[in-house]
Amino acid sequence: MNRKIVLVISLLAAALCLAACSNKEKPKQTASKADKETSAAKDDESAAEGEEDTLGVLKDMYEDKPSAIKGLILESKSTWRNSPDIEEMAEEGYTKKVAISDFELDEVFEMYIDTDLDDGWNIYICRQDSVGDMSSLTEEKLKELSEKGGFANDYGNKPDKEKHGDLGGMCVASDEATEGIYDMFFVRGGEIDSYIELEITKPSNAE
């Protein structure tokens, strides 16, 4: 009788032990799934942030040669946009990530750069899908694209240090170009220094 009791108790103890082990494993499996979901969500968020960051960010043209432009400000000159004036923007400081990176067709915007090299800046705005292979891009190609595609260019600019490094104004004209993503290139001495991606949209009053 005692042996039977001992055997029953042993079997019960073994069953309880298996149940306890099973219960301990379940949270681990759930946590693992939750961790994977959290990690996937973070990856998606990072990817989305990476895509966002390409717009309005001044990038060096060559990895081994930093841009001579320390920072940039783009100021909207359109009456429909409620934006700070250059005095306020300059007080906040020049950055490689501009506050305003979207403009309308025909909207003139002013460019200001912080640089020690203040002579002979040429600027080209070209539709991004027309640029092609960036590694083989030259100033001649930019000039050809901007003139042929009806985009925009401006030559021989010298930043006006008394006016916060003003390079003058530019726009993409609606009678020659269409809305889309554009790259604005800064070129000096025949060499492309840097570029920034901008979004050009239809005028707000367009039908």
C-alpha positions as CSV (number, residue, x, y, z in Angstrom):
1,M,0.0,0.0,0.0
2,N,2.8,2.4,0.9
3,R,4.5,1.6,-2.4
4,K,1.4,2.4,-4.3
5,I,1.0,5.7,-2.5
6,V,4.6,6.6,-3.1
7,L,4.2,5.7,-6.8
8,V,1.1,7.9,-7.1
9,I,2.8,10.8,-5.4
10,S,5.8,10.4,-7.7
11,L,3.6,10.4,-10.8
12,L,1.7,13.5,-9.5
13,A,5.0,15.3,-8.8
14,A,6.3,14.5,-12.3
15,A,3.1,15.7,-13.9
16,L,3.2,19.0,-11.9
17,C,6.8,19.4,-12.9
18,L,6.1,19.0,-16.6
19,A,3.2,21.5,-16.3
20,A,5.4,24.0,-14.6
21,C,8.1,23.6,-17.2
22,S,5.5,24.0,-20.0
23,N,4.2,27.2,-18.5
24,K,7.6,28.7,-18.1
25,E,8.4,28.1,-21.8
26,K,5.2,29.8,-23.1
27,P,6.1,33.3,-22.0
28,K,9.5,32.9,-23.6
29,Q,7.9,32.0,-26.9
30,T,5.4,35.0,-26.7
31,A,8.2,37.4,-25.7
32,S,10.3,36.2,-28.7
33,K,7.4,36.9,-31.1
34,A,6.8,40.3,-29.5
35,D,10.5,41.1,-29.8
36,K,10.4,40.2,-33.5
37,E,7.4,42.4,-34.1
38,T,9.0,45.3,-32.2
39,S,12.2,44.9,-34.2
40,A,10.3,44.7,-37.5
41,A,8.4,47.9,-36.6
42,K,11.6,49.7,-35.7
43,D,13.2,48.6,-39.0
44,D,10.1,49.9,-40.9
45,E,10.3,53.2,-39.0
46,S,14.0,53.5,-39.6
47,A,13.5,52.9,-43.4
48,A,10.7,55.5,-43.4
49,E,13.0,58.0,-41.6
50,G,15.8,57.3,-44.1
51,E,13.5,58.0,-47.0
52,E,12.3,61.2,-45.4
53,D,15.9,62.4,-44.6
54,T,16.9,62.5,-48.3
55,L,14.7,65.5,-49.0
56,G,16.2,68.8,-48.1
57,V,19.6,67.4,-47.0
58,L,22.7,69.0,-48.5
59,K,25.0,66.1,-49.5
60,D,28.7,66.0,-50.5
61,M,29.1,65.1,-54.1
62,Y,32.2,63.0,-53.3
63,E,32.6,60.9,-50.2
64,D,36.4,61.7,-50.0
65,K,35.9,65.4,-50.4
66,P,33.6,67.3,-47.9
67,S,31.6,70.1,-49.3
68,A,33.0,73.6,-49.0
69,I,29.5,74.7,-47.9
70,K,29.2,74.4,-44.2
71,G,25.5,75.2,-44.1
72,L,22.6,76.3,-46.2
73,I,19.4,78.3,-45.9
74,L,16.6,78.4,-48.5
75,E,14.1,81.2,-48.0
76,S,10.7,81.2,-49.7
77,K,9.8,84.4,-51.4
78,S,6.3,83.4,-52.2
79,T,3.4,85.4,-50.7
80,W,1.4,82.3,-50.1
81,R,3.9,80.7,-47.7
82,N,4.1,81.9,-44.1
83,S,7.8,81.4,-43.3
84,P,10.4,83.2,-41.2
85,D,12.5,85.8,-42.9
86,I,16.2,85.5,-43.4
87,E,17.1,87.4,-40.2
88,E,15.3,84.8,-38.1
89,M,16.6,81.9,-40.1
90,A,20.2,83.1,-39.9
91,E,19.9,83.6,-36.2
92,E,18.9,80.0,-35.8
93,G,21.9,79.0,-37.8
94,Y,22.9,77.4,-41.1
95,T,22.4,73.6,-41.4
96,K,22.9,70.7,-43.8
97,K,19.2,70.0,-43.4
98,V,17.1,72.9,-44.6
99,A,13.8,74.0,-43.0
100,I,12.0,74.4,-46.3
101,S,12.6,71.9,-49.1
102,D,9.4,72.0,-51.1
103,F,8.6,74.8,-53.5
104,E,5.9,75.5,-56.2
105,L,6.6,75.9,-59.9
106,D,7.3,79.6,-60.6
107,E,8.0,80.2,-56.9
108,V,11.2,82.2,-56.4
109,F,13.3,81.2,-53.5
110,E,16.5,82.7,-52.1
111,M,19.7,80.8,-51.4
112,Y,22.2,81.5,-48.7
113,I,25.4,79.6,-48.0
114,D,28.0,79.6,-45.3
115,T,31.4,79.0,-47.0
116,D,34.9,80.3,-47.0
117,L,35.1,80.0,-50.8
118,D,33.1,82.9,-52.0
119,D,33.8,83.2,-55.7
120,G,32.4,81.6,-58.8
121,W,29.5,79.4,-57.7
122,N,27.4,78.0,-60.5
123,I,24.0,76.5,-59.6
124,Y,21.9,74.0,-61.6
125,I,18.4,72.6,-60.8
126,C,17.6,69.4,-62.7
127,R,14.8,66.9,-62.5
128,Q,16.1,64.0,-60.6
129,D,15.0,61.3,-63.0
130,S,16.9,63.0,-65.8
131,V,20.2,63.1,-64.0
132,G,21.1,59.4,-64.3
133,D,24.4,58.0,-63.0
134,M,25.7,60.4,-60.4
135,S,29.2,59.0,-60.5
136,S,29.7,60.1,-64.1
137,L,27.9,63.5,-63.7
138,T,29.9,66.6,-64.9
139,E,29.1,70.3,-65.0
140,E,28.8,70.1,-68.8
141,K,26.1,67.4,-68.4
142,L,24.3,69.6,-65.8
143,K,24.4,72.6,-68.1
144,E,23.0,70.5,-71.0
145,L,20.2,69.0,-68.8
146,S,19.1,72.3,-67.3
147,E,19.0,74.1,-70.7
148,K,17.5,71.3,-72.7
149,G,14.9,70.3,-70.0
150,G,13.9,73.8,-69.3
151,F,14.9,73.6,-65.6
152,A,17.1,76.3,-64.1
153,N,20.7,77.5,-63.8
154,D,22.6,80.5,-62.6
155,Y,26.3,81.3,-63.2
156,G,29.2,83.0,-61.4
157,N,27.5,83.7,-58.1
158,K,29.4,85.2,-55.2
159,P,27.8,84.9,-51.8
160,D,27.0,88.4,-50.4
161,K,28.4,88.2,-46.9
162,E,26.7,91.4,-45.9
163,K,23.4,89.6,-46.7
164,H,24.0,86.3,-44.9
165,G,25.8,84.7,-47.9
166,D,23.1,85.4,-50.3
167,L,23.5,83.7,-53.7
168,G,20.4,85.2,-55.3
169,G,17.1,83.7,-56.2
170,M,16.0,80.9,-58.5
171,C,12.8,79.1,-59.5
172,V,11.6,76.3,-61.8
173,A,9.3,77.8,-64.4
174,S,5.9,76.1,-65.1
175,D,5.9,76.9,-68.8
176,E,9.0,74.7,-69.3
177,A,9.0,72.2,-66.5
178,T,6.7,70.0,-64.5
179,E,6.3,69.1,-60.8
180,G,8.5,66.4,-59.4
181,I,11.6,65.7,-57.3
182,Y,14.6,67.9,-58.4
183,D,18.3,68.1,-57.4
184,M,19.9,71.4,-57.0
185,F,23.7,71.2,-57.6
186,F,26.4,73.6,-56.4
187,V,29.4,73.8,-58.7
188,R,32.6,75.7,-58.2
189,G,35.6,75.8,-60.6
190,G,34.1,73.2,-62.8
191,E,33.7,70.7,-60.0
192,I,30.4,69.6,-58.5
193,D,30.7,70.4,-54.8
194,S,27.3,69.2,-53.4
195,Y,23.6,68.8,-54.1
196,I,20.3,68.9,-52.4
197,E,17.0,67.2,-53.2
198,L,13.9,69.4,-53.4
199,E,10.3,68.8,-54.2
200,I,8.7,71.1,-56.8
201,T,4.9,71.0,-56.8
202,K,2.1,72.6,-58.9
203,P,1.2,76.2,-58.0
204,S,-1.4,76.4,-55.3
205,N,-3.7,78.5,-57.6
206,A,-3.4,76.0,-60.5
207,E,-6.6,74.4,-61.7
